[in-house]
Amino acid sequence: RLEMRSFGVKVSMIEPGYFKTQIISMENMEKISLSLWEKVPEETKASYGPNYLKEFLVESRKVQKRCSPNLRLVTDCMEHALTSRHPRTRYSAGWDAKLLYIPLSYLPSALTDFI
């Protein structure tokens, strides 16, 4: 971002929270995860344990339930960044980005790891 400033280019960062998109659809996640897991060597699977894939998919389903379907929050940030005379440096889209990820980014790493 700073490197581009000397060329007169303004760069804005859009940092969205979790949103429902095809990238994180459970059908895609499960299909890709199963496909990748089948290619993992047996000794690696043993290191992760027999329940790793199942637990990963359960946690993925929980995350997906918290995803916002309102993609307009992201596209509005993009529109503002592209059309504003004075775009912001950072845009946070979604309640989770504003209330969780931004505050966590200011905390010490040991504390964020614990949380």
Summary of the structure (lengths in Angstrom):
residues: 115
radius of gyration: 18.8
end to end distance: 29.8
largest distance: 56.0
contacts: 265
relative contact order: 0.19
helix: 63%
strand: 9%
